[in-house]
Amino acid sequence: TAMTGGTAGQEWVIGEVERTKAIADLKQSLLKEAAEQIRFQIPENFVLYDSNIVPTFKEEVTPISATSSGQATLTFKVEARAIIFDREVLSRILVASSWPEGDKQPFVITNLDQLDITLDQNSLKSDDKKVTITAAGQAKVKLTIDLDILRSKLIGVSALKAQEIFTQFPAILKSQVSFQPPWIRQFPKTVERIRIVIP
């Protein structure tokens, strides 16, 4: 029995060069949009690097009909996961990599956003709960002061005793103590009344 039905004719196809370029441009645009959405959600004390955003693209191709005007629609969906770093912890790790005692000091890197931090994705697959990162760039490091701890140590002490306490904080190079009213000779009994000004 002879078969009947079916169609015959020409079918539009996308040129390989045009398709490759269109996909690359689309993926770049989607990744940029995903990165912006992720940054909007991360806590203030964390930092995100573009190299640590891992996207997964899913393609849906709309075929071109014979009556079309020679245009095709490429549809991609992106799912992205990102590795973010606690700024204080990352600062301590990076400083310690150059100075072994650095992780014991209250250091902070003030330009973390300008560094190039890359996470070794293969290290995420290991079971030892350790990851490998590569850092490049010139870090600006400064000592910080835990103001809550400093205030708690100053409760009820004299100005002379305060100078001894200040030596426990390497970040304090110069200090001046003043009381209001001026005849008071000791710090207040509560931390809420102790005011610390950092120039």
N, C-alpha and C positions, 0 to 999 in steps of 0.2 A: 504494500500500500504506500503510495507516494505521500510524503509529508507536506503539509501546507502551513502557511503562516510565517512568522518571523519578519525581520526587517533587513534591509540592505542599504548601504550608503556609506558616507564618510562620518567619522567621529572626531571631534575636536580633542586635542591633547595639549598639555602644557609643556612648553620647551624646558628641557632639563636645566639650562642655565638660568632662565627666568624663575623657575620653581625653586631652585636652590637659593637664589638671592632673596626671593620673597619669604621663604621659610626662615632664613637667617635674620632678616629684618624684623619679622613678626616675633620670633623668639626673643630677640634683644629687647623689643618693646614690652613684651609680656614680663620678662625678667625684671626690667626696671620698675614696672608697676607693682610687681610682687614685692620687690625690695622696699619700696616706699610704704606699702601697707604693713610690712613686718616692722619697719623702723617706728611706725606710729604706735605699735603695740608694746615695744620693749620698755622695761623700766628705765628710769633716768640714770641709775648707777651701773647700767650695762652698756656694752659697746658691740656693734655689729659690723662685720667686714663683708664686702660684696663677695669675696672669694669663698666665704663660708656659707653662702646660700646655695643649697643644692636643689635645682629644679627638676621636675619630671613633666615632660610635655606629652600630651596626647593629641593626635591629629585626627581630624575628621575632614575628609575631602568631599566636596560637592561636585559631582560629575558635570561636565559641560554638555549641554544639549546641542543637537544639530542646528537648532534655530537661534542659538545664542549669538551675541555680538562679539564673541571672541574673548570673553572675560570669564574667569573662574574664581570661585570663593574657596579660600583655604581657611579652615577653622582649627585653631589650636586651643587647648585648655592646659593650664599650668598649675601644678601643685608644687609648692616649695617649702622646704624645711631649712631652718637656719640654726647655726651654732652661735650663741652669744656669750660674751665673757663679762664677768663681774670686774669692773674697772680696778677696784682695790686689789683683788686677788691677782689679776693679770699684771698689774704694776709690780706687785711683790715678786711674782715669778720671773718677770723679765729682769728686774734689778738683781735678783739672786743669781741669775744665769751669768752675770758679769762680776758680781761680788757675793760670795757665799754667805756673808753675814747680812746681806741686804734684806732677806725675808724676815729678819727680826727687828727691823727698823720701820718706823711709820713713813715709808716713802710712797709717793704717788707720782705717776707719769702724767704730766699735764697735757700732752699732745697725743694721746693714744689714738685719736681719730685720724691722725696724719701718718701713722705707721702702717706698714703692710704686714698684716698678720694672716698667715695661711695655716689652716688645719689639715693635717694629713688624714684624708678620709679613710685610708686603710686601717689607721690606728683605732678607728671607731668600731671596727669589726672584732677587735681582740677582746679577750675575756679578763684582762688584768686591770680593767678600769682606769687605764692610763691612755692619754692621747699625746700626740706629737704635734707641736706647732713650730712654724718657722717665722721669725720676725726680721724685718728689714726696715731701716730708716734711722733717723737720729732722734733719740728720746730726750725729752726735757724732764729732768727729775728734780723733785723738791721734797723736803721733809715736811710732814704734816703734824698737826697737834690735835690730840683728842681733847677737845674743849670740856667735855663732860667730866673726864678724869681730872683735868687740871682744876676745874672749879671745885670738885669734891675734895681735892687736896688742900685747897686754900681756905676752906671753911674755918673761921675762928682764929686763923694764925696772924701773926704780926707781919709787918712789912719786911723785917729782917729775915724771918723764917720763910717768907714767900720767895726771897731771892735764892734760898737754898733749894726750894722746891723747883724753881725754874731751871736749875742745873740738871734736873732729871729729864728734861725735854730738850734733846739736841737741836730741835728746830728753833728754839728761842735763843737768839744771839744777843738781844738787848731788850731790857724791860724797864718799865717805870710804874710804880705803884702810887695811886692817889686815893684818898678817902674823902667822902662827902657825908656830913660836914667835916672840915679839915682837922678838928680836934679828935676825931676817931682814930684809934691806933691799931685796930684789928679788923680783919675781914668779917663780913656778916656771918650769921649762923646758918643761913640757908643759901643754897646755890642760886636760887632765883634772883637774889639781890647782888650777886657777883657779876660784874660786867667786864668782859674781855674784848678789847679792841685790837684788831690786827690790821696794821697799815697796809 
